[in-house]
Amino acid sequence: MALHGMLILRPLRLAGTIFVLATLATATAAAAQALPGCPDYCGDLKVPYPFGTVEGCYLGENFFINCATSTSTTTSNFTQIPIAYLMGSEDIVITNISLDGELQTMQSVSHDCYYNNLQHISPYSVSYPLQVSPFTISDTRNKLVSIGCDTFAILEGYRQDEERYESGCLSLCRRPDSVTESCSGIGCCTASIPSGLKNLTVTVSKYKNDSYGDLRCSYAFIVEENYFKFTNASFLEMANTPQLPMVINWEIGDQPCAAAEKSHNFSCKANSKCINRTNSSGYFCMCLPGYGGNPYHPDGCQGNHGPV
């Protein structure tokens, strides 16, 4: 399993010419920020407006981040660790907030296990509720993955219209050491996610009730695209991987840009543009080219317009 999150910086070499990138510095220095006088961090998590951690600092109750503390006992000392809960729900822990209309959260792993290949342990299915606007589970940034040699995974979810949608995949192999590293159905399978889901349940089960030596568990989970890469070691690694990252889309209101722009509470501020959400009725905002910062902040996006 490969975890991708490393940023590689490469120097720009321009022989004989020196560029003073003042415009770029101005645009990128204006990072996402909270409203004046409001906390902009929950631990290491940056919390930009329209989100906020205290009353008066967020756009609406659905953008409330409850910054609570949890006690860590991984060392000899007890450490208070801040944890960001979306809308105060302890079911939804936020690990990143993007002003491009995305949140990263941690999603538990479903599993179906046997003990000594004989005694069946009750399978663990994962449900993830996002019952209220403005949140949906991203179909373009996530995928369903299942791992096992006799594994059937099903994703079930509902859109705002309460219509039921399903997806799934089947993973088979003769034994764990016979798999390739392609996640194409031999030891690992993957499936796409229906768009616009407000909630989902991931279940995993044995397909033929076969067992393979020490391979006692089958797994299924939603994971952020490009975060997980299947390898021969994944069978063992999943036993110590209770959660993986998933991406949630967020949006403003329940109107498209054309209607929202006429409203007195339109959220896209100076030097920004409005972008319609597909498969839903709301919108989100982005800074215009040459500008940076927070398009929802009352001060708008900062910088000089034009190419750099």
C-alpha positions as CSV (number, residue, x, y, z in Angstrom):
1,M,0.0,0.0,0.0
2,A,1.5,3.3,-1.0
3,L,0.4,6.5,0.7
4,H,0.9,9.5,-1.6
5,G,1.0,13.0,-0.1
6,M,4.6,14.2,-0.7
7,L,5.1,17.5,-2.5
8,I,8.2,17.6,-4.7
9,L,9.6,21.0,-5.4
10,R,11.7,21.5,-8.5
11,P,13.9,24.6,-9.0
12,L,13.1,26.8,-11.9
13,R,16.3,27.5,-13.9
14,L,16.1,30.4,-16.3
15,A,19.5,31.1,-17.8
16,G,20.6,34.7,-18.0
17,T,17.2,36.1,-16.7
18,I,16.0,37.0,-13.3
19,F,12.3,37.2,-12.7
20,V,10.9,39.0,-9.7
21,L,7.7,37.1,-9.0
22,A,6.1,39.8,-6.9
23,T,2.7,39.2,-8.3
24,L,2.8,35.5,-7.6
25,A,4.1,36.1,-4.1
26,T,1.2,38.5,-3.4
27,A,-1.4,36.1,-4.7
28,T,-0.2,32.9,-3.0
29,A,0.7,34.7,0.3
30,A,-3.0,35.5,0.8
31,A,-3.8,32.1,2.3
32,A,-7.2,30.9,3.3
33,Q,-8.3,32.7,6.5
34,A,-11.0,33.0,9.1
35,L,-13.1,36.0,9.8
36,P,-11.4,38.8,11.8
37,G,-11.1,37.8,15.4
38,C,-11.9,34.2,14.8
39,P,-9.7,31.2,15.4
40,D,-8.3,29.8,12.2
41,Y,-6.9,26.6,13.4
42,C,-8.1,23.4,15.2
43,G,-4.8,21.8,16.1
44,D,-2.9,21.5,12.8
45,L,-6.1,21.8,10.7
46,K,-6.6,25.2,9.1
47,V,-10.2,26.3,9.3
48,P,-11.0,29.0,6.7
49,Y,-14.4,30.8,6.4
50,P,-17.1,29.8,5.6
51,F,-16.2,27.2,8.2
52,G,-15.5,28.2,11.8
53,T,-15.1,26.8,15.3
54,V,-17.1,29.3,17.4
55,E,-20.4,31.0,17.0
56,G,-20.3,34.0,14.7
57,C,-17.3,32.6,12.8
58,Y,-19.1,30.3,10.3
59,L,-21.6,30.9,7.5
60,G,-24.3,28.6,8.9
61,E,-24.7,25.8,11.3
62,N,-23.7,23.2,8.6
63,F,-20.3,24.9,8.4
64,F,-19.6,24.6,12.2
65,I,-16.4,22.7,13.1
66,N,-16.5,21.5,16.7
67,C,-12.8,21.6,17.8
68,A,-12.8,19.1,20.7
69,T,-9.9,17.4,22.4
70,S,-9.1,13.7,22.8
71,T,-6.6,12.2,25.2
72,S,-3.7,10.2,23.6
73,T,-2.0,7.5,25.7
74,T,0.5,6.5,23.0
75,T,3.3,7.8,25.2
76,S,4.0,7.8,29.0
77,N,2.3,11.2,29.2
78,F,-1.3,11.9,28.5
79,T,-1.6,14.4,25.6
80,Q,-4.7,16.4,24.6
81,I,-5.1,16.2,20.8
82,P,-7.5,18.6,19.1
83,I,-10.0,16.8,16.8
84,A,-12.3,18.6,14.3
85,Y,-15.8,17.3,14.1
86,L,-18.1,18.5,11.3
87,M,-21.3,20.0,12.6
88,G,-20.4,18.6,16.0
89,S,-21.0,15.0,14.9
90,E,-18.4,12.6,16.3
91,D,-19.0,10.4,13.2
92,I,-17.3,12.9,10.8
93,V,-13.7,13.8,11.6
94,I,-12.2,16.4,9.3
95,T,-8.5,16.3,8.4
96,N,-8.4,18.9,5.6
97,I,-10.5,21.8,4.3
98,S,-10.1,23.0,0.8
99,L,-11.6,26.2,-0.5
100,D,-12.1,24.4,-3.8
101,G,-15.2,22.8,-2.3
102,E,-13.7,19.7,-0.8
103,L,-13.2,18.2,2.7
104,Q,-11.0,15.3,3.6
105,T,-12.3,13.0,6.3
106,M,-11.4,9.6,7.7
107,Q,-13.5,6.6,6.7
108,S,-13.5,3.3,8.6
109,V,-12.7,0.0,6.9
110,S,-15.4,-2.7,6.6
111,H,-14.2,-6.3,7.2
112,D,-15.4,-9.9,7.4
113,C,-13.1,-12.2,9.3
114,Y,-12.7,-15.8,10.4
115,Y,-10.9,-17.2,13.4
116,N,-8.7,-20.3,12.7
117,N,-10.6,-20.5,9.4
118,L,-13.6,-22.0,11.2
119,Q,-15.3,-19.6,13.5
120,H,-17.0,-16.7,11.7
121,I,-16.6,-13.3,13.4
122,S,-19.5,-10.9,13.0
123,P,-18.7,-8.8,9.9
124,Y,-18.3,-5.1,10.4
125,S,-20.1,-2.8,7.9
126,V,-19.4,0.9,7.7
127,S,-22.2,3.6,7.3
128,Y,-21.4,7.2,6.6
129,P,-24.2,9.7,7.0
130,L,-24.3,13.1,5.3
131,Q,-28.0,13.7,5.7
132,V,-27.9,17.5,5.3
133,S,-26.9,20.0,2.6
134,P,-24.3,21.1,1.6
135,F,-22.3,17.9,1.6
136,T,-22.1,14.9,-0.8
137,I,-19.5,12.2,-1.2
138,S,-17.2,12.9,-4.1
139,D,-17.6,10.4,-7.0
140,T,-14.6,11.8,-8.9
141,R,-12.1,11.9,-6.0
142,N,-12.9,8.5,-4.3
143,K,-13.3,4.9,-5.2
144,L,-14.6,1.6,-3.7
145,V,-11.8,-0.9,-3.0
146,S,-12.1,-4.5,-1.9
147,I,-9.3,-6.8,-0.8
148,G,-9.4,-10.6,-0.3
149,C,-9.3,-13.9,-2.1
150,D,-13.0,-14.6,-1.8
151,T,-14.5,-11.2,-1.3
152,F,-17.7,-9.5,-2.4
153,A,-18.1,-5.8,-1.6
154,I,-21.2,-3.7,-2.0
155,L,-21.7,0.1,-1.7
156,E,-25.2,1.3,-1.1
157,G,-26.2,5.0,-0.9
158,Y,-28.9,7.5,-1.4
159,R,-29.1,10.9,-3.2
160,Q,-31.2,13.9,-2.0
161,D,-34.2,12.5,-4.0
162,E,-34.0,9.3,-1.7
163,E,-33.4,7.1,-4.8
164,R,-31.2,4.2,-3.9
165,Y,-27.9,3.6,-5.8
166,E,-25.5,0.6,-5.6
167,S,-22.0,-0.3,-6.8
168,G,-19.8,-3.2,-6.0
169,C,-17.0,-5.6,-7.1
170,L,-15.8,-9.1,-6.7
171,S,-12.2,-10.1,-5.8
172,L,-11.0,-13.7,-6.1
173,C,-7.6,-15.5,-6.0
174,R,-6.3,-19.0,-5.3
175,R,-3.9,-17.8,-2.6
176,P,-2.5,-14.5,-1.4
177,D,0.9,-15.0,-3.0
178,S,-0.7,-15.5,-6.5
179,V,-2.0,-11.9,-6.8
180,T,-0.6,-9.2,-9.0
181,E,-0.4,-5.6,-8.0
182,S,-3.0,-4.2,-10.4
183,C,-6.2,-4.4,-8.3
184,S,-8.1,-5.8,-11.3
185,G,-10.0,-8.6,-9.6
186,I,-7.3,-10.9,-8.5
187,G,-6.9,-10.3,-4.7
188,C,-8.2,-6.7,-5.1
189,C,-11.0,-5.0,-7.0
190,T,-12.2,-1.5,-7.4
191,A,-15.5,0.2,-8.5
192,S,-16.6,3.7,-9.1
193,I,-19.0,5.6,-6.8
194,P,-22.4,7.0,-7.9
195,S,-22.5,10.8,-8.0
196,G,-24.3,13.0,-5.5
197,L,-24.6,10.5,-2.6
198,K,-25.7,12.0,0.7
199,N,-24.8,8.8,2.7
200,L,-23.4,5.4,2.1
201,T,-23.0,1.9,3.6
202,V,-20.1,-0.4,2.6
203,T,-20.5,-4.1,3.3
204,V,-18.1,-7.0,2.6
205,S,-18.7,-10.7,2.7
206,K,-17.3,-14.0,1.6
207,Y,-18.3,-15.0,-1.9
208,K,-18.0,-18.8,-1.7
209,N,-17.1,-19.0,2.1
210,D,-13.6,-20.3,1.2
211,S,-10.6,-19.6,3.4
212,Y,-7.0,-19.4,2.5
213,G,-4.5,-20.3,5.3
214,D,-3.6,-17.2,7.3
215,L,-5.7,-14.9,5.1
216,R,-8.6,-14.6,7.6
217,C,-10.1,-11.3,6.7
218,S,-11.7,-9.6,3.7
219,Y,-11.8,-5.8,3.5
220,A,-13.8,-3.1,1.7
221,F,-13.6,0.7,2.0
222,I,-14.0,4.0,0.3
223,V,-10.7,5.7,-0.2
224,E,-9.4,8.9,-1.8
225,E,-8.2,8.3,-5.4
226,N,-4.5,7.9,-5.7
227,Y,-4.0,7.4,-1.9
228,F,-4.2,3.6,-1.9
229,K,-2.1,1.3,-4.1
230,F,-2.5,-2.4,-3.9
231,T,0.5,-4.6,-3.3
232,N,1.2,-8.1,-2.0
233,A,1.7,-6.6,1.4
234,S,-1.8,-5.0,1.5
235,F,-3.3,-8.2,3.0
236,L,-1.2,-7.8,6.1
237,E,-1.2,-4.0,6.2
238,M,-5.0,-3.7,6.2
239,A,-5.1,-5.5,9.6
240,N,-3.5,-2.4,11.1
241,T,-5.3,0.2,9.0
242,P,-8.6,1.0,10.7
243,Q,-9.3,4.2,8.6
244,L,-8.4,5.7,5.3
245,P,-9.1,9.2,3.8
246,M,-12.2,10.0,1.8
247,V,-13.2,13.3,0.1
248,I,-16.5,15.1,0.6
249,N,-17.8,17.8,-1.7
250,W,-19.3,20.9,-0.1
251,E,-21.2,23.8,-1.6
252,I,-23.0,27.0,-0.8
253,G,-26.8,27.2,-0.7
254,D,-29.2,25.4,-2.9
255,Q,-29.3,27.7,-6.0
256,P,-27.1,27.7,-9.1
257,C,-24.8,30.7,-9.8
258,A,-27.3,32.5,-12.1
259,A,-29.8,32.8,-9.3
260,A,-27.4,33.1,-6.4
261,E,-25.6,36.1,-8.0
262,K,-28.9,38.1,-7.7
263,S,-29.2,37.3,-4.0
264,H,-28.2,39.7,-1.2
265,N,-26.3,36.9,0.5
266,F,-24.2,35.8,-2.5
267,S,-21.0,34.3,-1.1
268,C,-18.5,34.8,-3.8
269,K,-16.6,38.1,-2.9
270,A,-14.3,40.4,-4.8
271,N,-12.0,39.0,-7.5
272,S,-13.7,35.6,-7.5
273,K,-16.0,33.6,-9.7
274,C,-19.0,31.3,-9.1
275,I,-18.9,27.7,-10.2
276,N,-22.0,25.5,-10.3
277,R,-21.9,22.1,-8.7
278,T,-22.8,19.1,-11.0
279,N,-25.4,16.7,-9.7
280,S,-26.6,19.2,-7.1
281,S,-28.2,22.6,-6.9
282,G,-25.5,24.7,-5.1
283,Y,-22.3,26.4,-6.0
284,F,-18.8,27.2,-4.8
285,C,-16.3,30.0,-5.4
286,M,-12.8,30.3,-6.7
287,C,-10.4,33.2,-7.0
288,L,-9.8,34.6,-10.5
289,P,-6.5,33.9,-12.2
290,G,-3.8,36.1,-10.7
291,Y,-5.5,36.3,-7.3
292,G,-5.2,34.2,-4.2
293,G,-6.7,33.8,-0.7
294,N,-10.2,33.2,0.4
295,P,-13.1,33.9,-2.1
296,Y,-15.6,33.7,0.7
297,H,-13.9,36.2,3.0
298,P,-15.4,39.7,3.1
299,D,-12.1,41.1,1.8
300,G,-12.3,38.8,-1.2
301,C,-9.3,37.4,-3.1
302,Q,-6.0,39.4,-3.0
303,G,-3.4,40.0,-5.7
304,N,-3.0,41.6,-9.1
305,H,-5.1,40.4,-11.9
306,G,-3.4,39.1,-15.0
307,P,-0.9,36.4,-16.0
308,V,2.3,36.0,-14.0
